[in-house]
Amino acid sequence: MNLAEDVDLEEFVTTKDDLSGADIKAVCTEAGLLALRERRMRVTKADFTSAREKVLYRKNEGTPEGLYL
């Protein structure tokens, strides 16, 4: 899978979304899947933006950290 010219990985990684390494991997995987669903071999900045929103939504809607001991 290749990246489109508009993708800036440094900008993506240094955003203030408090992404962990696992979150970054999930966003990259989701962005690739979004491109494949549209039968494209290049991942665009829009794919990364949509994937980041999806991963952050799932992360924020998850189980509250204080629920389990």
C-alpha positions as CSV (number, residue, x, y, z in Angstrom):
1,M,0.0,0.0,0.0
2,N,1.4,3.4,-1.0
3,L,0.8,6.8,0.4
4,A,-0.6,9.7,-1.7
5,E,1.5,12.8,-2.1
6,D,-0.8,14.8,0.4
7,V,0.0,12.5,3.3
8,D,2.4,13.9,5.9
9,L,3.1,11.2,8.5
10,E,5.1,13.5,10.8
11,E,2.1,15.9,11.0
12,F,-0.2,12.9,11.7
13,V,2.0,11.5,14.5
14,T,2.6,14.8,16.2
15,T,-1.1,15.8,16.5
16,K,-2.3,16.6,20.0
17,D,-4.7,13.6,20.1
18,D,-2.7,11.7,22.7
19,L,-2.4,8.6,20.4
20,S,-0.5,5.6,21.8
21,G,1.5,3.4,19.5
22,A,-1.4,1.0,19.3
23,D,-3.7,3.8,18.4
24,I,-1.3,4.9,15.6
25,K,-1.2,1.3,14.3
26,A,-5.0,1.1,14.4
27,V,-5.3,4.4,12.5
28,C,-2.8,3.3,9.8
29,T,-4.6,-0.1,9.4
30,E,-8.0,1.6,9.2
31,A,-6.8,4.1,6.7
32,G,-5.5,1.3,4.5
33,L,-8.8,-0.6,4.7
34,L,-10.7,2.6,3.8
35,A,-8.6,2.9,0.6
36,L,-9.0,-0.8,-0.2
37,R,-12.8,-0.6,0.2
38,E,-12.8,2.1,-2.5
39,R,-10.4,-0.1,-4.6
40,R,-7.5,2.3,-4.4
41,M,-3.9,1.4,-3.9
42,R,-2.9,4.8,-2.4
43,V,-3.9,6.0,1.1
44,T,-4.9,9.7,1.1
45,K,-4.9,12.3,3.8
46,A,-8.7,12.0,3.9
47,D,-8.4,8.3,4.7
48,F,-6.1,9.1,7.6
49,T,-8.5,11.8,8.9
50,S,-11.5,9.5,8.7
51,A,-9.5,6.6,10.3
52,R,-8.3,8.9,13.2
53,E,-11.8,10.0,13.9
54,K,-13.1,6.5,13.9
55,V,-10.3,5.2,16.2
56,L,-10.6,8.1,18.6
57,Y,-14.4,7.6,18.8
58,R,-14.0,4.0,19.7
59,K,-11.3,4.9,22.2
60,N,-13.5,7.5,23.9
61,E,-16.6,5.3,23.9
62,G,-14.8,2.3,25.5
63,T,-15.0,1.0,29.0
64,P,-14.2,3.6,31.6
65,E,-10.8,3.1,33.1
66,G,-12.0,3.1,36.7
67,L,-14.6,0.4,36.2
68,Y,-12.3,-2.5,36.9
69,L,-9.9,-2.9,39.8
